[in-house]
């Protein structure tokens, strides 16, 4: 595994880059304060932009660690920070990563998140040299599973009552993954 950390990635419509403190307002306004965006997530909507700013300070301080991967999703067309995609679990021994993501509802259904997820997975395979990239979603949120499918992941199965959302409710996790040999 190469500990290359969060590097800027570019797709036809997106720039995936490190967060800066200047992203706090966009993050808060575009997705982190929205209860619809966080409905199926493990964290609650941010109460105010100061909370978001403090979180970003923590994230930014971790960028020197080459095993830390956390991107803001920026739209090239308007420079708006509209979402986040990151490695939420890294297993160096197994050369595997679990990805988490969320995005402004104003951009849902436009193929943006599959584009970002595929770009991050490609980076984790080609540069970091991982063997497995996986993601899971709440069984009640099948749209997130479609994102994974569109990014080339395969459905693995459902683990019952293995997640707890931001309301403290247990849910079934549906797992998808792609491994290096799937890409050949």
Secondary structure in CASP SS format (residue, H / E / C, confidence):
PFRMAT SS
TARGET T0000
AUTHOR 0000-0000-0000
METHOD secondary structure of the structure
MODEL  1
X C 1.00
X C 1.00
X C 1.00
X C 1.00
X C 1.00
X C 1.00
X C 1.00
X C 1.00
X E 1.00
X E 1.00
X C 1.00
X C 1.00
X C 1.00
X E 1.00
X E 1.00
X E 1.00
X E 1.00
X C 1.00
X C 1.00
X C 1.00
X H 1.00
X H 1.00
X H 1.00
X H 1.00
X H 1.00
X H 1.00
X H 1.00
X H 1.00
X H 1.00
X H 1.00
X H 1.00
X H 1.00
X C 1.00
X C 1.00
X C 1.00
X C 1.00
X C 1.00
X C 1.00
X C 1.00
X C 1.00
X C 1.00
X C 1.00
X C 1.00
X C 1.00
X C 1.00
X C 1.00
X C 1.00
X C 1.00
X H 1.00
X H 1.00
X H 1.00
X H 1.00
X H 1.00
X H 1.00
X H 1.00
X H 1.00
X H 1.00
X H 1.00
X H 1.00
X H 1.00
X H 1.00
X C 1.00
X C 1.00
X C 1.00
X C 1.00
X C 1.00
X C 1.00
X C 1.00
X C 1.00
X E 1.00
X E 1.00
X E 1.00
X E 1.00
X E 1.00
X E 1.00
X C 1.00
X C 1.00
X C 1.00
X C 1.00
X C 1.00
X E 1.00
X E 1.00
X E 1.00
X E 1.00
X E 1.00
X E 1.00
X E 1.00
X E 1.00
X E 1.00
X E 1.00
X E 1.00
X C 1.00
X C 1.00
X C 1.00
X C 1.00
X E 1.00
X E 1.00
X E 1.00
X E 1.00
X E 1.00
X E 1.00
X E 1.00
X E 1.00
X C 1.00
X H 1.00
X H 1.00
X H 1.00
X C 1.00
X C 1.00
X C 1.00
X C 1.00
X H 1.00
X H 1.00
X H 1.00
X H 1.00
X H 1.00
X H 1.00
X H 1.00
X H 1.00
X H 1.00
X H 1.00
X H 1.00
X H 1.00
X H 1.00
X H 1.00
X H 1.00
X C 1.00
X C 1.00
X C 1.00
X C 1.00
X C 1.00
X E 1.00
X E 1.00
X E 1.00
X E 1.00
X E 1.00
X E 1.00
X E 1.00
X C 1.00
X C 1.00
X C 1.00
X H 1.00
X H 1.00
X H 1.00
X H 1.00
X H 1.00
X H 1.00
X H 1.00
X H 1.00
X H 1.00
X C 1.00
X C 1.00
X C 1.00
X E 1.00
X E 1.00
X E 1.00
X E 1.00
X E 1.00
X E 1.00
X E 1.00
X E 1.00
X E 1.00
X E 1.00
X E 1.00
X C 1.00
X C 1.00
X C 1.00
X C 1.00
X C 1.00
X E 1.00
X E 1.00
X E 1.00
X E 1.00
X E 1.00
X E 1.00
X E 1.00
X E 1.00
X E 1.00
X E 1.00
X H 1.00
X H 1.00
X H 1.00
X H 1.00
X C 1.00
END
